[in-house]
Structures are given as C-alpha cells and as structure tokens.
Amino acid sequence: MAAGGRRMRRNERAPEKPVGSFELVEPRRVTTTEAERTLLARPNISIRRRLAVVLILFAAGAVAITVAVWVLLSVIERKVDLIAGADKLNYEILQMRRFEKNFLLYGGDLEHVDYHIAAAESALESSKAELESTVNGECLEFLEVNLWHYKELIGQAQRMDLSRDPAAVNDRQDLFNRLRNTGSDLVTCGEKIVDSERESVHKLILFSRLFPAVYLLLVVALSAYSAVFMRRHLMQRLELLMNAARRIGAGDFSPIVPIRRTRDEFTDLAIAINRMTRELERREEFLLQTQKLRAVGSLTAGIAHEVNNPLNNIMLTAAVLEEDFDTMPRKQQLELVEDIVTQTDRARKIVSNLLDFARESEITSEPLRIHEVVGDAVRLAANQLRLSGVELVLDVAEDLPRVNGDRQYLSQVFVNLILNALEAMMDGGRLTLSSDLSLDTGCIAINITDTGPGMSPEVLKSIFDPFFTTKTGGRGTGLGLSVSLGIVQKHGGEIRVASKIGEGTTFTVILPAGEDVER
C-alpha cells in the first residue's frame, strides 16, 4: 500500500454550485406522536364548512338583494299609481277652477262643475287609503272637507240672486270670494299631495341605488376573504406540504407541526404524512443498519486475517514461556510478557474499530477534520486493500477547514465507497483519495477515484436508486450508495459521480465547510 504526498489543491475540481448550509445542532426534536397530538388538539373548522359559509353568504346576499329590490320596485310601482291618482285628482280640481273662472269672469255656466267635483271626490276616495300612509292626514281631511264645501258654494252660486239689489250684490261678492279662496286651497292641497308623492318616489329611487352598492361591497368583501382564504388556507398549506415533501425527500424526517389555531382537512393530510414519515424513518434506519452489517461482513474477512496474526504471536510467545519459564532469565520473561501485551492490544484495537463502525447510534454533530475521517475509513478497509492488491494513493490535505457532522456515519460513507471501488477492481488497480476546497462556495470535496471498468450512462442514471446493483451472485444489496447519499444529504451535502467505460469512476463527496473556512 503506497501513499502519495498530502497537499492542498484549491479550486482545481471545485463543485459547480454551493450545496447549501445544514444546521445539525437543533432544538429538541418534536416527535411524530407529539405533533399528531398537537394537530388533533385544535378546534375543528373544516375547509368544507368555511367554503359552505362563503357560498351561503353569497347566496343569502343575492337573495336578500333580489327580495329587497323586488319589494322596492313594488313600492315604487304603488307610488307611481298614487301619483297617477293624485294627478287625476289635481286635474279634476283644475278643471273645476277653470269653469269657476269662466263663471266669475265671463258669466259662463256651471253645469259641468258638478261632474268634475264628483270625479275629484271619486279620485280622492279611491286613493285615500294609500295616501294616508304618506300624506298628512290633516291635508286629506282638509281636502275632503273643502271639496264638500266647494260643492256647496257652487250650488249656492247656481242659485244666487242675480238682482241689482245692493244686499244681493254684496252677498254675491262674498260668495265669489269664498269660492275663489276654497278653489285656491283645493289646488294648493292637491299640488302638495302630488309633490309629496313625487318626493317619496324620488327618495325610494335614491334608496334603490344603495342596493347595488351594498351588494357590490358584499361581493368585494367576500371576494377579498376568498382570496385571503385561498392564499392562507389553501396555497400556503399546499406550499407547506410541498416543502415537507421536499424535506422528506432530502432525508429530513422531522414531523409537520401546527401553524394555525384550527384544524381542517389539511390536518388529516399532515397526520398521514407524519405517519408516513415515521414509517420511512423506521425503514431508513433498518436499511442503514442492513447496509452497515453488509459492510461489517465485508470487513470481517480482512479483519479476521488481521486478528489472526497477533493471536498466533500470542500463542507462540505463551508456548515459549510455558516451555522455558523455569530456565529463562527474568529479563527475557518480561520481554515475552510485554510482547503478549502488545499483540493483545493490537487485536483489541482491531476489534474495537470494527465494533465502533458497526455500533448503531443517532446522528450527532461535532467539528471534524475530514482527513481524519477518511483515515479512519482507510484503516477499517486496510486488510481489503492489502488482499486486493490495489495501490492506494492518499492525497487528502490536512489543513482543510473542519466540517460539522457525525464521525461514524461519515466514516461509513467512505468505507462503502472504498469497498465499492475495490470490488470494481478485481484484478488490481489504483485507488486515489484526494481533496478539493472551493473558497467561493465554502464546500469541501473528497474524491474517490478508481481505475476500474467504469459505468455506462444507463447505469449512472440509477446508481443511487435503492436496491439497484450491478453485482452478480448475490454479492450486493443495492443499498450502499442509496444509504450513503442519504447520510451525506443529512449533513447538507451531496454525492456526485463521473464515469466512462474503460476509464474508471470518480465519486465526489461534497460537504459544507464549517465556520472556520476563509472567505
């Protein structure tokens, strides 16, 4: 196993774009059960009910406006009829006055006055009940009394004494004055009735103009509420669920927590997604452990050979001690015992490394030197490297910025990639581990390059799919790269792969650098 010089090569194979930050130090994580309990604890106001209320308000507003307009038009129609009746009454009064003036000025006859008086009384009688609701009762009573009085005066005028006697002349003049005054009062009162009705109709028309405005305000208010409702209760919630789906796809299985005070159909959907997330997390942990056990199995063969050497040395040393203990000088005895201790410690370290790698644990965050993590992976795969006859070139710079992550999980990623590279080079080759740093993006890249047969574009498209494998004979589960990608994504990074048939393959693990990277 050969190791090349370790040096820093900046921006030679930098990632094309920043991977983004991923904060691993988080507050206490809310469990799915707690999130579900909180989601269900809120009062239930369904979207269906809110939409029904809005539609009912629209319908109720339309019905109310329609009924109000219909009633208002009916009132206006009655008012128009009353105006027609009042106009007829006023017309008959004016006709009475016309014959009255002809009589007073030119001595015309009063035969047709009775007809117009009767017509005026009939018009007043037919409209009296309706006019009482809008016209002052005193005016109607005055009109009724004066019509009767005017009729009496006309009768007196028809029977008056036409002699030249001064007393008769005075009586005629007094009668004419009363007739003029009464007729004038009738005209004034009739005009007041007509004006009153016209003013009432004018007010109703003005009032009717408010209904479209009120309905328009109702439509605008409900439309604004509907827009806010669509944005806050539908679009925002859909966006939240889409973000949750993206987050789950990226490997973040934290549950959806309530953001509103009420629950609705989206609450049931959030609960279903949380339960799905819990099941996905459980299965991912199972797949992760399965892949780790597979890696442990691959490492065990080489480690067994490695452990066998110190065990043989211990057995030989113990046999020599047992055979020559009585005749052996004490100094030599101590040397042999020290050799046994050294070989035992060597075996203990080998087994300890294997146990550390296989131990199941939660992802924790700590500042890491990436070259040390890569070194751990190389030591774990050292025997496979030796047995495969593959030349190792280790070119990971030691002065790279720290990364925030979990040492065991990142070590597992590099072990998986190293073992995959070794399996691709069954007839030997060269495995190169190198590093890059991009100051522009603040990302560290670790390249694992082999000189194997490479992969076709069709294989590259599915290389990270779960259970996809190109290995035959049941030697692979198809989980290694999928699990490794999930681990790196949880650390805010990504894995890229470049390969050509006959030219080998390069896997690049990109991780965001910690806060100590220089900008």
Buried (B, 14 or more C-beta within 10 A) or exposed (E): EEEEEBEEEEEEBBBEEEBEEBEBEEEEEBEBEEBBEBBEEBEEBBBEEBBEEBEEBBEEBEEBBEEBBEEBEEBBEBBEEBBEBBBBBBBBBBBBBBBBEBBBEEEBEBEBBBEBBEBBBEBBEEBBEBBEEBBBEEBBEBBBEBBEBBBEBBBBBEEEEEEEEEEEEEBBEEBBEBBBEBBEBBBEBBBBBBEBBBEBBEEBEEEBEEBEEBBEEBEEEBEEBBEEBEEEBEEBBEEBBEEBEEBBEBBBBBBBEBEBEEBBEBBEBBBEBBBEBBEBBEEBEEBBBEBBEBBBEBBBEBBEEBBEEBEEBBEBBBEBBEEEEEEBEEEEBEEBEEBBEBBBEBBEEBEEBBEBBBEEEEEEBEEBBBBEBBBBBBBBBBBBBBEBEBBBBBBBBEEBBBBBBBBBBBBBBBBBBBBBBBBBBEEEBBBBBBBBBBBEBBBBBBBBBBBBBBBEEEBBEEBBEBEBBEEEEEEBBBBBBBBBBBBBBBBBBBBEBBBBEEEBBBBBBBBBBBEEBEE
